[in-house]
Structure formats: C-alpha cells, structure tokens
C-alpha cells in the first residue's frame, strides 16, 4: 500500500472526527467507524464525484463553484448511509460537515503534499521579442 494513500485516508478520518466533534448532527461511534466512513467517502469521491460534478456543471458555473459543497454534502450523507456507526442527520449537518471536512483536508494537505514534485519552466527573454 502506498504511504501517500494511507496518510490521506488518516487525514480524512481526522477530518470526519473533527466534524463529529464540532457538529451535533454528525455521530461517529468510534475510530473504527470513522476509518470505515473515511474509506467509503474516499471511494465515493473517487468514483461518483467526478460524474456528479460533470452532470451539474451548468449549475456549478452559475454558482461559481459553490454547488460543489452541495455535492460534497450529498456524498457525505451517502457515506453515512453505507457505513454503520457513522451517521449524518439532516442536510444542514451534511453541508456544514462537508465544509469542515474540506477545510481540514485542505489545511492538512499543506503538510502532507510532496514538495519535490513541483515543476517549473525557466524562460529567458531573447532578442527579437521572443522567450525561450
């Protein structure tokens, strides 16, 4: 198993536990339930989310990307239906939970990304108004 996938799974688990701690509408019975919920949410995000984003692209463009939060809330609710011990009550809990999970994932990805994979192109201005 790739270490990056394991770290991302653990970060998603931590994000779910943070959302459950901060919101009354999200309940997790234990760390194992959070791990299963993170696995289900990760699989749903990998396979179903691209299709949903493409399907709702016109609405997403009109709302300047804010509809993606609704898609994330929907996937969080679906993951809670699939996994025992992980429960999301109501749409507002799902929306706020998706917001918290996105924030924690974004914050933690700053510390877990591989900085060596950054590439850049060094252009130099040459005579004749061209760059090489």
ABEGO torsion letter per residue (X at the ends): XBAAAAAAAAAAAAAAAAAAAABAABBBABAAAAAAAAAAAAAAAAAAAAAAAAAAAAAAAAAGGAAAAAAAAAAAAAAAAABBGBBBBEAAAAAAAAAAAAAAAAAAAAAABBAAABBBBBBBBBBGGBBX
